């Protein structure tokens, strides 16, 4: 029987972290711009995100790759057959939901799926020698695709919300990049500096978003959504400062384990549960 302490670990190892974050922020975007809610669109987002993430981790963990394996890769490689079967089973409801959804929403999801395939090709396919010298901005690509995918349900449901969604999703893309950059920095072997780029960017993002909050006071859902972004950025800043202090050469502090840091890096993106959802429940 699973203990409560192991639930966050399996939330991460089973690749449920990214779908949870995507669906939560998609719901939050729809609330912020007053777009109609669509449970089928959220289901497509959750299933599609999960399938893409398990595919990415299975490809990273296959023999012959040069990726430094982490717990998530080892777990997927060890249970490859189970993940493949579960993925094939999940394709059936995903395909049915795509068939019955409006044509415009289907087109937008197809465009995002095409962008995700381009990312997979850039990351996992062998390059000609001349292209190997080029560094593919993987973290930025993941952040933009993830933010766009999270905004699609609200985008498809309301044409009037497009202007607001552009800048809100843009901010969320920056937060997602900050999340990816933090994970990359924490998983590197090099000792960190006393003040890292991650900490600087996290504080700058929090300050900019807090300024935008003052202009959104008349729109409570947007205000609390921006507050969720500020809280996530500050939590990433706190995690990065803890990592930096623990891994300095002159430090005797024992920091969080790499697995704990990886789980918390995604858990800090669940701030809408604390800031936006209670306010929405109270209003109802």
Buried (B, 14 or more C-beta within 10 A) or exposed (E): EEEEEEEBBEBBBBBBBBBBBBBBBBBBBBBBBBBEEBEBBBBBBBBBBBBBBBBBBBBBBBEEEEEEEBBBBEBBBEBBEEBBEBBEEBEEEBEEBBEEBEEEBBEBBEEBBEBBEEBBEBBBEEEEEEEEEEEEEEBBBBBBBBBBBBBBBBBBBBEEBEEBBEEBBBBBBBBBBBBBBBBEBBEEEEEBEEEBEBBEBBBEBBEBBBEBBEEBEEBBBBBBBBBBBBBBBBBBBBBBBBBBEBBBEEEEEEBBEBBBBBBBBBBBBBBBEEBBBEBBEEEE
